[in-house]
Amino acid sequence: MMNNPWSKPVVVLIGEPPVETTVETTQAAAWAMIEDWPVEDGPLIDRALIVCAEVDGGKRKPEDARAAFVAAAEEAGVLVSA
């Protein structure tokens, strides 16, 4: 379920050193937020992780996870393009 591709990829600047990373699925978004996110807490990253889990559980659509991920990326200052 989490590997369903999104309608449009999201590009973020993450990692050490930061590199442009293209995220195309809910699973990749969850992994990026857990492993490579520059901030550990914030209301939007917390919400995005919950939405990703809900998509995995079949309660939400992948596009909901994409929207939440974009908001979290904006919050963290890592959004390149959405």
N, C-alpha and C positions, 0 to 999 in steps of 0.2 A: 504493500500500500504506500509506504513512504517513498518508494522509488519512482512514483508516477511523475513524469516531467511536468514542470510548470509551463504555463502558456508562454512566458518570456523569462529568460535567465536574469539573474540579479548579479551585478558585479560589485564586489566589496574589496577593500584593501586590508588584508589581515595577515597574520603570521609574524615571525621574527627572522629576518627583516620583513616588513610588510610587502606583500606582493598582491597584484590584482588577481582575484580569484573569482571564477564564474561559478555561481551556485544555481543549479537547475532543478533540484528535487528537495522535498521536505527533509529527507534523510541527510542530504548534504548540508542543508541549513542547520539542522540540529547539531551535526558534527562540528561545523564551523563555529557555532556559538559556544559549544562545550570546550573545544580544543584550542581555538585560535583567537577568541574574542579579546580585544584590548581592555575591556572593562568587565569586572566580574559580577557586578550587580547594577540593576536599574530596572524600573518598572516595566519597560518595554521588552528587554531581553527576557525577563521572567515570564511575561505574558507570551512571548513568541515560543519559548520552550514548552509552555503548557499547550499552546495551539498545535505545535508539532506533535506532541504526544496524543492529542485528541484526533488529529488526522490519522495517526498510526492506529488508533483504536476505532477508526471508522465513524467518529462522531462529527468530524468537520471535513471540509473539502480542501484539497491541496492548495487552491488559490487563497484560502484563509491563512494558511501557513506562510505563503509568499508575502501577503500583505503585512502580516505580523513581523516577518523577517525584515522587510524593507523598513518598517518603523523602528525596529531594534537597531538596524544599521545606521539610520539617521541619528538615533539617540547616541550611538557610540562614535559618530563622526567618521564612519568607514564606508559609507555608501559612495560608489563611483557612478553606477547607473542602474536604473530600474526600468 
